[in-house]
Amino acid sequence: MNQLINVLLTQVLPMIASSAATWYFTRKKNNAEASTNELENVEKALVIYRSIIHDLHEKIKILETELDRVQGMLADARKLKN
């Protein structure tokens, strides 16, 4: 029985304690890294969305210009008709 207690105290408990400490500190590190990665992914997504919005804004400007041109042509055609 003494030998079993001796083995537990000298080999098993230190192993369990070091495993628990490693898990605890690694968990904190992994959570911090996960938060950082999540933030980086959000920033990358924002860059993509801003690019898409900019492209759409430019296309809207072109379409507005084209619409103004066509409306002018229609107005001129109506004046000629009357």
Secondary structure, 3 states (H helix, E strand, C coil): CHHHHHHHHHHHHHHHHHHHHHHHHHHHHHHHHHHHHHHHHHHHHHHHHHHHHHHHHHHHHHHHHHHHHHHHHHHHHHHHHC
